[in-house]
């Protein structure tokens, strides 16, 4: 692009040059398009083809470990299984490390993860159809579907992660706008897998190991209680509202008495 002579280009060439870079060309004269083209050249705006090449390169990189490129999980004929009994031991540290280093989440956000939308997606049962496939003796693919948070009738997102047998989460992808494995849908799957692994550990501890370990969504249950036992004071986000004080509260009786007193004085 550095050697491109914009001043010698014709009007159709200007339009082609700018359209390739996603720049609007309608409604402008030739001299105006020249100025826009010069600015696009100065900013080195890539073409749509460059964007596509960059995305393909990023996708390949997410499936590459120590120089080995694994096939894309959504475009390969793998023998997926819903028996997750051999799921790697994904611990809280593995999830927190991925969210911090890959998703760039702050420490404050990690500490309050139970208030995060991604955790709520997990606890509210948005993750389903979780399956796994062994790529070799070291790495596994896990794929799932995630129902959109606000448009639950819309088609679910397809998500996948690449993990090793020690539970280290290497990368992930999602069919949402973000797409690069840093979205709340991938995080929801990670929270769900961590909880699932813990349930397998608990089940093994009590000797229940003869059943297939299939994914089940969390169930929300409620137990009837008396009204007097309801905790109506606590905010859903965990914050306790400010208690009323004398400075913030004026009894209605005083207001009525004051109004009556004023009416008496006027009479």
Buried (B, 14 or more C-beta within 10 A) or exposed (E): EEEEEBEEBEEEEBBEBBEBBEBEBEEBEEEEBBEBBEEBBEEEBBBEEEEEEEEEEEBEEBBBBEEEEBEBBEEEEBEBBEEBBEBBEBBEEBBBBBBBEBBEBEEEBBEEBEEBEBBBBBBBBBBBEBBBBBBEEEBBBBBBBBBBBEEEEEEBBBBBBBBBBEBBBBBBBBBBEBBBBBBBBBBBBBBBBBBBBBEBEEBEEEEEEEEEBEBEBEEEEEEEEEEEEEEEEEEEEEEEEEEEEEEEEEEEEEEEEEEEEEEEEEE
